[in-house]
Amino acid sequence: MPARFTSVYPLLGLLLCLVFFGAGAEEFDEDFDADFDTLSFDDAPLQEAVRHPSWFRLSFLDLRDDLNEAIRFDKRGLIVVFGQDYCPYCQKLMEVNFTKRDIVRYTRKHFDVVAINIHGDKTVTDFSGLELTEKEFAELEGTNFTPTLIFYNRSGEEVLRLRGYYPPYKFHAALEYVADGHYRNEAFRDYLERADPTFAFEQGELNEEPFFSSPPHALDRSKLPAQRPLAVFFEQGNCHACDVLHSGPLKNPEILKRLEGFETVQLDLWGKTPVITPGGERMSEREWGERLGLFYTPTIIFYDEQGKEILRVDSVIRFFRLKRVLDYISSGVYRKGITIQRWRRIEAGNDSL
């Protein structure tokens, strides 16, 4: 089928999804444009600090009080946004997603939003009453990337976590997934697959790279440790974000040089090809992606030499962030239990081993 026709299907699927979510034609146009525009940007640290919307909750960072206040106004829960001052991904969240009328209206109606600075020293009181600094709380919650958004329901239970930046269309879906209580019955991946025909759209070839290992993929490291860390790229056909990754960061000589220190594998998120996972289990690509709860492509999951997951990047990623992740894993400090955020502070001279 000619490419000019196949390219219509993702567009049609996105329109159907937005009708499912109750969005109008004007919002569809805005979301579609924003999704594509926000995938390509310079992700080097900003020169000026990110500014939060004025409607974010002015909080004393006692999450119990913040949640009680949200409940008092009949909201569905609380969103805690973990960010940092000069983060370009945080800037995209604030200046793209949180300037769209439909997202702002929906978020303010159903949630209160509290901001946490992952390098901050203000005292945070969590839902158990434990007091920590913002920095300690962020590390306790494993916020490897900013922005990280944790959605809490009215009982103070975490019901969804978004690690990194997501374009407006998928972000709006996350809001509705929590606000409408779908988390009680299904995983976010299943919700998206049910709502969006393009989410599991298999037509189209994956972007191949010479550094990807050829199948069959016997990735078991549980019995015999490997010599190098493993990077598993979960992708799908007709994936614009995958195209952006392959045409940008994965063509950069600095990235390619760093990837030489990794075993790299590409899998189809919806594929049926058998795989032996790093833990030694046999299943299809799709079954493994479902087991991992993946809902975004491309997702890159990194495993250590024994087959244990180090971290995953399952949101928009550009050159600077990918370079930093590869450097962190290549350094081997994860073996000492040092998170990527703490490693960054060590590299900047603001922490010690």
N, C-alpha and C positions, 0 to 999 in steps of 0.2 A: 504494500500500500504506500502511495507517495507520502513523503514526510509532511507536506502541507495539510494532509488530511489527518494523519495520526496526531499531529500537534493540537487538533481541535479537542480530542477526548479529555485531556487533563483540564482544559478550560471548561468543558461542559460539566465534568465531574465536580469541579470547584463551585460552579454555579449551583448545581444540585445540592451540594453540601450547605451552601449559604442559605438556600431556600429551606433546607432541613432545619437550620439554626434560626430561621426567621429573619434573615437579613434582606434588605431591599436592594434594588438594582444599583442605586447610588453607592451603598456601602460595599456591594460586590466589586464595583469598579475600583473604589479606593483601596480595598483589601488586596485585590489582584495586583494593582500597580505597586503597592507598598511591599508586598511579599517579594516581588522581583527586585525592586530598587534596593531593599535593605540587605540583600545577600552579598553584594559587592561593596566593600568599603575598606578604608585603611584602618586597621585595628591596632596601630601603634598607640602607646599611651597618650592621652589628651594633654593639651597645654593648660586648659582651664577645667576646674572641678565641675562634675556633673551636678545639675540642680534638680531637686525633686519637685513634683507638682505641689502647689499650695494646698491641695485637698488631702494629701497624705496626713495621717493622724499625727498630731503633736503629742508624742508619747514620752512618758517617764520610763519606758522600757520594762515595765512590769507586765508581762504578756497575759497574766491572769486578769489584771484590770482592763487591759485592752480588749480581751475577748468578751469580758462581761459587758463592757460598753457597747461592743458590736451587737451583742445579744439584746441589750436594752432597746436598741433601735431596730430590732427584728431583722438583723442581717444573718447571712448564712454562715459566717465565720470570719476568720482573720487571715490575711496574707502578710507574711513577713518577707521583705525583700532584702537580701544580703547583697550589698554593693560596695564599691570603693570609688574614691574621688575622681580618678583619672581613667576610668574604664570606658572604652569606646562602645562596648556591648551594652553597658548600663545606659550610656547616652542614647543608643538606639531605642531601648525600652522606654526611656522618658520622653524622647523627642519624636518618636514615631508612634508606638503603641499607645502611650498615654497622652497623646494629643488627638487621637481619633475619637470623634463624638460618641460613636456607639460603644467603644470599649470603655471610655471614661464613665459614661452614663451607667453602663451595666456593672462595672466594678464598684462604683460608689453606691449603687443601690443594694448590692448583695454582700459587700465586704468592707471592712476597714483595712487600711494598708499601713504597715509599720516598717520603717527603714532601719537597717542595721549596717553599720560600717565595719567591714571585716577586719580593719586595722584599728578600730576605735577602742577607747579605754572607758567609755561610759559603762555603768553597771546595768546588766540585764538580769531580770528575774524570770526564770522559765516557768513552765506550767507546774513543775513539781516544787517550786519555791527556791530552787537552787540559784544562787547569785554568782554571776561571772562577768568578766568584762566582755564587751562586744567581740573582741578578738578571740577570747577563749570560747565564747558561745559559738562563733562561726566555725572554729576548728572542731569543737565537739560535734557539731552538726555535719561535718564533712563537706563544707561548701568549697569544693575544689575550684569552681569557676564563678565569676560574677557576670551578670546578676544570677543569683539563685533565688527562686521563689518557692516558699513552702506554704501550702494551703492547709489551714487547720479548720476543722468543722466546729460546731457549737459545743462539742464535748472536749475540745482541745486536742483532738487526735489528728495527726498528719494524714491527709488523704491524697495529696498529690505533691510532687516536687518537680520543678522545672529547673534544670541545670544549664544556665547559659541563656542566650537570646533566641527567641522564636518569633518569626514574622507574625503580623497582626492576625491573619486568618487562623493559624494554629493556636495562637494565644487566646483568641476569643473562644475557640472550642474548649480550651482548658478551663476557662472561667465558667462556661455553661456546664461542663462535665461535673464540676464541684457544686455550683450553685443549685443545679437541678437534682443533685443527689445520686447521679449515675454511678459514683464510686462505690455505692453500696452493693451494686449488682454486677459490675463489670470493670475490667481494667481499662485504662485510658486507651490503650492500643485497640481493644475490641470496640470501644465506643467510636473511635475514629474510623475503623474499618466498616462499621455498620452505617455510619453517617456519610462517609465520603467514598464514592465508587472509585476514585483515583488513588486512594490510599494503598490498595492492593492491586493496582493496575500493573499487569505483568508485561504488557507489550513493550518492546523496545530493548535494545541491547545495553549492557553495562559498559561503562567506560573502562577499557582495558589499559593496563600499564605494564611495562616490561619487568618491573620489580615485583609484581604479584606472583606468588608461587602457583604452579600449575596443580590442578586436581590429579588424583584424589587427595582430599585434605584429611590426613591423619595427624591431628594436632595434639594428641595425648602427651602430656608432660608429667602426669601423676606418678608414673612408675620410673621413668628415666628422664631426669632434668635435661632441658635443652641448653644450648650454648648462648642463645640470644633471647631477649624479650620478643614477644609476639604482638603484632598489631593486626587486628581483624577488622576489615572495612565491610560493614553491612550497607549495601546500596540497593537500588532498584532501577528499572528502566524508566525512561521519560521523567527523570528526576532533575529538575533545574538546579537544585542545590548541589547535587552530585556533579553536574556539569561545571558549576562554578568552582568546586573544589579541584576538579581535574584540570581545568583550564587556567587556574591561578596557582594556589599553593603547591600542588603536585607537579607543577612544571618549573618551580623555582629551584635553582641549583643548591641553595642552602638546605632546603628541605630534602631534596634527593640525596645529598651527602649524608644527612643525619639518618635517613631511612636505611642506609646500608648496614647499620648496626642492629637492624630488626629483621625478624622473619615477618613477611607481610602477606596477608591472604585477603582476597576479595570474595564476598559471598552475596548472593541474591537474597534479600530479606524474605521474598516470597517463593524462593526456589525449592525444588524437591530433591536436589542432589544430596546424597548421604555425606555426613561429616562425622568425624570422631573429635569430640570437643577436647579442650585442654584438660578437662577433668576425666577423660576416658569414656564418656558416654557416646553412644551411637544414635544419631537422629538426623533428620533432614535440616537443611538451612532454615526453612520456615519454622520448624519446630524449635530449633535453637533460638531463633529470634523471638519467638513467642515466650519461651522459657525465660529469656532475659528481659522481657517486657519492653522491647524496643518499639518506638512509635515515630521515630524521625530518621530520615536518611539524608545524607550519610551519617552513620554512627561509627565511630572508631573505638574499639575496646582493646585495651592493652593488658597483656598477661605477663607475669614473671616467668622465670625459668622452670618453676614447679607447677605452672598452670593456674596460679591464683590471679584473679583480676586485680590490677593495680588501680586503674581508673578508666573512665569512659568519657568520650566527648560525644554527646548526643544532642547537639544544638548547632547553630550557625558557627562555623569556624573559618577564620582567615589565617593569613600567613603568620602573624606575630604570635597568636595563641598556639598554633600548631608547632611552631618552632620552639616555644617555651616548654610545651608538653614533652616533645622529643628530647630536649636538653635535660629536663627533670628526670626522665626515665633513664636516659643514658648515664646520668650521674650516679645512679644506683642508690641514692639516699632513701628511696622507698623501702629498701631492705631494713633500714633502721626505724621504720615507722614514721618517717618525716613526711608530712603532707606537702603537696605542691605549693600551697600558700605559705607554709612555714619556710620551705626551701627558698621561695622568693624573698622572704624577709631576711634569711641568712645571706643570700646573694647580695642584697642591698645593704648589709651590715647592720640590720635592725634586730637581729636575733643571732643566737649561737647554737652550735651543735650540742 
